[in-house]
C-alpha cells in the first residue's frame, strides 16, 4: 500500500511511502519498486498527462512503527 506521497512544489520529485500488506517482506517490495522505477515514472506521466515525469523515490513507511512505539510508551 502507498500510504503517502510527498511532491516538491515544482512536481519534479515525488517520494512515495510504502507499507506492504501485513508488513511482511518490506525489503523485497521496496527493492521491486526501485527496480521498476523507470516504468512507473512513464506510467505516471502518461496517465496524468504531465510534460515531465516526476522522479520517483520509494521509501518504507515507518509511521505505523512509530505509532506502535508511542502506544507502548503510553
PyMOL commands that set and color helices and strands:
alter all, ss='L'
color gray80, all
select helices_A, chain A and resi 21-23+26-35+37-48+63-73
alter helices_A, ss='H'
color red, helices_A
select strands_A, chain A and resi 2-7+13-18+55-60
alter strands_A, ss='S'
color yellow, strands_A
deselect
rebuild
show_as cartoon
